[in-house]
Amino acid sequence: MNLKVSSLFFTMKLPLKDYLFVGIQFVLFTIYLLKIKLFSFQLPEFITVSGMIICCLGVIILILALLQLNKNLSPFPSPKSNSELIQAGLYKYIRHPIYTGILLMLLGSGVYQISSYKIGITLILSILFYFKSKYEEQKLTLKYSNYTEYEKVTGRFFPKLKF
């Protein structure tokens, strides 16, 4: 099975930029797992507990978004050839809830662990997700004629506030 999965990734005809985004993302996830202490500081307990709550919220958002995306799921920014534009569930409010879930999970975990290193990696990852999502949205606009309208009414990582 692993051979099938790895051969699938190598036989896909995707732009180099797709592989770069996923590769950098993988490196940042790996670096996040390292136990590095840049400097030590203390936070009030209510903030560290809030970090765990944010982490749990991120996990819930991530799982729901993965389930809702279903067969359209791909680690690459270019949409799959047989994919559909999902605009229900979390995707009704947020265009990239998987990125949102990952960022909340990692940020919350970093705050809970009082790790400036992990919080810093999460900030770098949020910048990567911003550029990856911009690139992905260029591809989605080409594939789906209604994507521009969808973009106007939904937020990138968080719901748009309507006043």
RAZI-V436021 format. One record per backbone hydrogen bond with DSSP energy under -1.0 kcal/mol. CO is the residue of the C=O (numbers start at 0). NH is the residue of the N-H. If there is no record, write none. Layout:
BEGIN
CO,NH / CO,NH
END
This chain:
BEGIN
0,4 / 1,5 / 2,6 / 3,7 / 4,8 / 5,9 / 6,10 / 7,11 / 11,13 / 14,17 / 14,18 / 15,19 / 16,20 / 17,21 / 18,22 / 19,23 / 20,24 / 21,25 / 22,26 / 23,27 / 24,28 / 25,29 / 26,30 / 27,31 / 28,32 / 30,33 / 33,35 / 43,46 / 43,47 / 44,48 / 45,49 / 46,50 / 47,51 / 48,52 / 49,53 / 50,54 / 51,55 / 52,56 / 53,57 / 54,58 / 55,59 / 56,60 / 57,61 / 58,62 / 59,63 / 60,64 / 61,65 / 62,66 / 63,67 / 64,68 / 65,69 / 68,71 / 69,72 / 79,82 / 87,90 / 88,91 / 89,92 / 89,93 / 92,154 / 95,99 / 96,100 / 97,101 / 98,102 / 99,103 / 100,104 / 101,105 / 102,106 / 103,107 / 104,108 / 105,109 / 106,110 / 107,111 / 108,112 / 109,114 / 110,113 / 114,118 / 115,119 / 116,120 / 117,121 / 118,122 / 119,123 / 120,124 / 121,125 / 122,126 / 123,127 / 124,128 / 125,129 / 126,130 / 127,131 / 128,132 / 129,133 / 130,134 / 131,135 / 132,136 / 133,137 / 134,138 / 135,139 / 136,140 / 137,141 / 138,142 / 139,143 / 143,146 / 145,149 / 146,150 / 147,151 / 149,153 / 154,94 / 155,95
END
